[in-house]
């Protein structure tokens, strides 16, 4: 009887400790460690989709145009030519992880704007800003209001963003979709999650409107969908499609990484430009336009002085554009990770099982071996439970 009382007290004390860790947020940190271990082991990892390509604006691309007396930032006509080439080869979408919020040469801006107007499947970047209230002026606020995404179902449970930066009007008017590029880390400053939708209330709007992330906008453009659907459990899909991806009440998705940086198929932006020139000269291109058929092409920067990298469980220098590509991969594949539910009941069951083992088994060796086996089983289950 004395042993039973001692075991009961120990079980209650351990469960109380687990409850306190949960309330203090420390249990979440332990869960993140388990998640990171799953990422590191590659358990259940799938290869990157072959229909997602990243066109890098790298140092070689910048140096190539610089030798032609075209320093960075480039005239917008450069982007227009590259977009026409890959879309002409049958690409499903071109997604720019580049913020075109400043005017350049007026003629080049008009050329790029006209190309966007004529193209189908183009996405430009926008960015939410805490330092602003709405957009820059009344015209931009009106354009922001028109860019809200249609959502079937409840809007995400989150506070509206205070301000925003949009592409210049000449470009915004022709873009099929705008997608925000903001990415928010977890409490430990590591990037594992991705916001699919955020809210913003343009001045004069009756209620907050929903805006898609760059990855979600890329999916909308590639699938030619006209809006988003949200299920009661928060899962997000595209109108007119059956697929959906798990997300929380705040439309935040847990990324299922495909690998470390540069896992996705990548090409050099400069080689696209050279391919265009070679075709015009009657020569074989470095990248035949057909190489991009049925693909979603992200355009991102990875050059000295323009680094956009973030710490993730798989790399301390994970490019931002590959976070967007990972999110798009998860969206199209419908396999974002889902955190284990019922952590406190599971903890209670673990405590009860461990206590029973100590109480029921004789001696010291048998309980010790049983507890060690249970610990190994718990570690394995923790790795697998992030489904």
PyMOL commands that set and color helices and strands:
alter all, ss='L'
color gray80, all
select helices_A, chain A and resi 2-23+26-41+59-67+76-88+106-118+138-146+169-172+214-223+269-280+289-292+320-333+343-360+365-385
alter helices_A, ss='H'
color red, helices_A
select strands_A, chain A and resi 52-58+93-96+122-129+151-152+163-165+177-180+193-195+197-200+209-212+228-230+236-238+244-245+252-254+265-268+296-302+309-312+315-319
alter strands_A, ss='S'
color yellow, strands_A
deselect
rebuild
show_as cartoon
